[in-house]
Amino acid sequence: MNQASAVRGPAVVFDDVSLRLGGQTVLEQVSFRIEPGALHCLVGPNGGGKTSLLRSLLGQMPHSGQIHLEGAATPLGYVPQSLDFDRNVPMTVNDVMALLGQRRPAFFGAGRRQRAVYAQALQRTGVGELGAQAFGSLSGGQRQRVLLAQALSPAPRLLLLDEPSAGIDESGVRLLEALVGELHASGVTVLWVNHDLQQVRRIAQSVTLINQRVLAHGPASLLDDLPGAAR
């Protein structure tokens, strides 16, 4: 399916978003727009507010200003930097997939049709053989692949990624880029918090540079004009 004929994901609009935590300014008057169906990367220094902005969009952080979506945004997929998970909890990968994607009480487990969807998603992210394995025994890269699989179940209209390639080996990074590229080509709007500017140059359509405030916003080519300190 080419992007011209696909159903586009939503536009994402941040309007004068500010956030303070513990008396410290995290975000200050952040305003920009992500176009429908764009593959947009959010870049900037550590502590600059990128993850806080993403969590504000998810409704997880108290903020002033407005964040709104223009167009259908569900299903929504989200891949966090990591999952806060007790390795001693006896849950398999399949259990975690059912828990994260549950539409009914977790103790019922996933239905047969949903299990098939999860199995297909795990296969797409290269960990199809790990469904019965204890989630706590996985490597960091394997856990990230599982989190990516749950974000693809079902296929999202809006995909939010918070440095999902952290801890993933080179083959995993290539797979991640290919999957995100496929979703973007089908019209999904992608917002990707990313610290790897080489990767951003490879995959991004547009970018926003943020360090509490918006420092730059536009096509990915603007990265070539940034001073060395911003890179």
N, C-alpha and C positions, 0 to 999 in steps of 0.2 A: 504494500500500500504506500503510495507516495504521499508526501505531506500536504500537497495541494488538495487531495481528495479526502484526507482524513478529518475526523472530528477533532477540533483543536481543544487542548486543555485550557484552563482559565488564564486570564491575565491576573497578576498579583500586584497590588498597589499598596505601598507603604506611604502613609501621609503624616508627616510630622511626629514620628514615633520617638518617644523618649523613655528611658528606663533608669531608675536609680535603685541600687541595692546597698544596704548598710551605709547610707550616706555617700556612696560613691556613684559617680555618673558612669553608666555602662553604655547607654545610647543617648544621643542628643539630636533631636529634630531631624531624624532620618526620613527622607522622602525620595522615593524612586518607583518606577513602574517596570515590571517584567511583562513583556508582550505574550499574548496567547501562543502556546506551542513553542516557546523559546527554550533553549538550553542555556541557562544563565548561571554563571559562577559568582559566588560571593568570596572575595579575597581580602586579605589584610593581615596585620600582625596578630600574634597571639594576645588574647586579652582585649582585642579591639571591638568585641561585641557581636561577632558573626553568629556564634551558636545562640547567644541570647536573642538575636533577632529572629532566628529560625524558631526558637521555642516560643517567642511571642506570637508568631504566626500560628503556632499549634495551640495557642491559648494556655500555655504552661507558665508564662511569665507575666507579672502585672506591669502594665505600661500605659502611658498616655499617648494620645494620637490615635489614628485609625489604621487598621489593616483590613483590606477587603479584597475579595475575589470577584472577578467579572467573568461569569460563565460557570458551567458545571465543574465542580472540583472533586466530586466523589465518583469512584473510589479514590482515596488518597493513600499513597505509599510513603513510608518514612523509614529511613535507615539512620539510627543514631551512631555516634562515635563508638559506643560500646553499650552492652547491656549490663545493668547492675544485677548480677546474678550470683547466688551462692553456689559455688561448685559442688557443695555437699548435697544439694537438693537432687533427689533421684528422678530427674526428668530427662527423657530422651529428646532428640531433635524433633521427632514427630510431636511429642507433647508440647514443646515450646512453640512450634508452628501453630498448633491448635489453640494454645493459650493466647498468643499474640493476635491471632486472627479470629478469636471466638465470636460467635454470634448467639451462643447459648451458654449456660453454665459450664465451666471448664471440666467438671467431673463427668459430664456426659461424653467428653471427647469429641472428635470431629466425625461427622457423618461420612459415609462411603464416598459420596461425590466430592466432598471437600478434601478428604484424604487423597483422592486422585489429583486434585488441583495442587495440593501441597507437594506431592511426589513429583509432579511435572516441574514445579518451580524449583525444587531442590536439584532436579536433574539439569535444569537450565543454568544454574549457578555452580555446577560442577561438584555438588556434594550429595548426589542422589543416592549413593550407597550408605550414607551416614544416618538415615532416618531412625534406625533403632538404636543408635549409639547414644551414650550419655552426653548431654550437651556440655556438662561441666568438664568432660575429658577432651574437648576439642581445643585445637590451637586457636590463637587470636584470629588468624586469617580465615580458618574454617568457620568460626562463629560469625564473622562479618559476612561470609557467603550465605549463611543461614538467615541472617537478618535481611540481606538483600532478597533472598527468596521469599520471605514473608511479605516484603514490600511489593512484590510482584503478584501476590495472591489476594484478590484478583488483580488483573492488569489495571494500573491506576490512570487517572486523568492528570493528576498532579503528583509528582514524585519529589520528595524532599530528602536530600542526602547531606549528612554531616560528616565530612571527611571519611567516607566509607572505605577508601583504599588503605587506611591505616592498618598496618600489620599484614597486609595481603602481599603475596609474592608476585613476581612479574607476570606470570601466566594469569593469576587472579586479576591483576590490574587490567590486562588486555581483555579478559572476559567481561569485567565490569564496564569498561569503555564500550565494548561491542553491544552489550545489553542496553546500556543507557542510550547509545546511538540508535538502536532499533526503536526504542520507545519514543525518542525524539522524532524520528522519521515518521512514526505513526500519529504524531500530533500531540503527544504528552508534553505538558509544561514541566520542566525540570529546574529546580533550584538546588544548586550544589555548593555547599561550603567547602572550599578547596584551598590548601596551602601550597600545592605543587603547581607553580606557574607554568612549567613546561607542559604539564598535563592540561592546564587551562587553555594554553595556546593551541593544543591539539584538538580539543573537543568543544570549547565554548563558542557560542554564538554572540553572547553579550556578557558583560561583567560589571560588577560594582565593587569598587575599592572602599573599604570602610575601616575607620579607626575611631570609634564612637560616633563620628559624623561621616557623611558621605564625602569622600575625597575625590572620587572620579566615577563616572558612570557612562557606559556606552558600548560600542562594539569591542570585541576581544582584542582587536588591533591596538587599542589604547594602551595596553600593557607595554608595547614597544617604546612608548614615549615617556614612561614613568622614570623618575630618577632612581638611581641605584638603591637608595635607602628604602624605597617603597617595594623593591623586588625581593 
